[in-house]
Amino acid sequence: MITASVALLAPVPVAAVRLYDLAMRAIGRFVRRPGFILAVISFGLGLVWMTVILPLDALDEPAHLQAIMQVRKQHILPEVHYGPGKNAREIVSPPGDPETVAYITKLRPNLPINDDYLLVPDESWQPPLFYLAAGLVTQLLPPDPRTVLYAGRLLAVLFGAATVYFCWLATREFAPEAPMLAVASAGVVALLPAVCFDSAHVSNDSAAQLTATAAFYIWIRGLRHPEFDRRLFGAGAMVGLALLAKLTAVALIPGLALVVLFRVFQLRPAALGVANWLKRGAYMIIGAALGITLTCGWWFLRNVFTYGEPTGTAETLRSFAGRFPKADFTLPRTARDLLRYTLENLWGRFGWNDITLSQEVYRVCNSTALFLVSLSILTGIGVFGLWVTRRRSLDIVKWQVSLVFLAIGVTMLVAFIQFNRSIVYMPQARYFFIMLLPGALLLTSGLYVLAARRAFRVAAIGLLFMGLALLNALALVTVSKAGPAKGGARILS
């Protein structure tokens, strides 16, 4: 007993004290980072949105909840099989969870879409990352659908906050000389109402946004620091994780191909010798491919056995095409309407896309965004012109990253138009939200460069944040006042 007491009173080893001190200093530096502070703000704002949104009162949230419950209660990866017909109720397997179906049925009269479509697990064909994470987390909680719903929302909010942090981190690598630009880009993502809404209800969008933004960070850091991720395994692995979150991440592959190309040519053949240069390039290509294969290859292989094809989308897309209208681009106003409603969705169409802001608000947002994007484009042209006339050195990494973002953006735009034309008319900006970082940079870069002095930059970015904060507050008030959709119609409170 005396020996044990003496042992407790013995001095702590010096190495342990130093380790503790280093750990506390590292934590202190981390929590003081502007990116972490913005992530905390995003998390707090997400909690507010999470409580304001009524249960299941977000597009496709009932179907996303059913996908989580397949993991939580049925202990399987999300899966759905349709019958040979095109009727929404022709689900062959697996059987839904009766308690979850009863919960959705109970709330159905309060939603703007209150037919049998709500009971269809239309999201169970999606990649499983978010549903698997939510299902595993909720193993610690009762399997009650409402409890699982809010746990899933909390996880989405956490993913949204992490996305904001990676936006800051990626921008610090993109423009290391411009720390305020990193604050501006991450702040835009944190305050945009549509992003807050999208990250505050149950869906796989928040996981897709996080993994895509983390991929951008790894890509940009590797371009900026060639010794980082030398074999590009991390670059490929993050694309694989993004594909496990949402299949729209397939648009990242052209960007990854450009990253591989740029990394290969960071050193010229003459510097290494042709044989060594080719070997180095081969290692990078294999590393990126291996990263993708090891993270998501198993899921595509599973789909071959489960659905008979790698993506698992064929049955669902056939069902969508048979049930929903498509965009008819032979009509003069179709393209205009698609652009209009997609932009409205960017600034905020809430609920089941039936809670809207005023048209004047959308006009102001569109005009402001057009002005800011034009500033960024003109600034880019100006910087390129100064380089051509030898008056300014060129930051090659910034131009490489810009080309990567452009390749992804064009791919997504083509796929978006094709999806609306051939599958279902769906003018939703959230399909582009894996491009939150490029979009934020496009909105803020020109403003940052033109406001050349620090005081002007603080004022300009502060004004932008104030505008987004007001828009966010307006959106929150609008959603809270909308109330339930009794009989399919909103009742303002």
Secondary structure, DSSP 4 states (H G I P E B T S, - for coil): -HHHHHHHHSPPPHHHHHHHHHHHHHHHHHHTSHHHHHHHHHHHHHHHHHHHSPTT-STTHHHHHHHHHHHHTS-S----EE-SS--TT-EEESPPPHHHHHHHHHHGGGSS--SGGGGS-TTTTS-SHHHHHHHHHGGGS---HHHHHHHHHHHHHHHHHHHHHHHHHHHHHH-TT-HHHHHHHHHHHHH-HHHHHHTSSSSSHHHHHHHHHHHHHHHHHHHH-TTTTTT-HHHHHHHHHHHHH-GGGGGHHHHHHHHHHHHHTTS-HHHH-HHHHHHHHHHHHHHHHHHHHHHHHHHHHHHHHHHSSSSS-HHHHHHHHHHS----TTSTTHHHHHHHHHHHHHHHEETTTTEE--HHHHHHHHHHHHHHHHHHHHHHHHHHHHHHTTSS---HHHHHHHHHHHHHHHHHHHHHHHHHHHT-----GGGGGGGHHHHHHHHHHHHHHHS-SHHHHHHHHHHHHHHHHHHHHHHHHHHHHH--EETTEE---
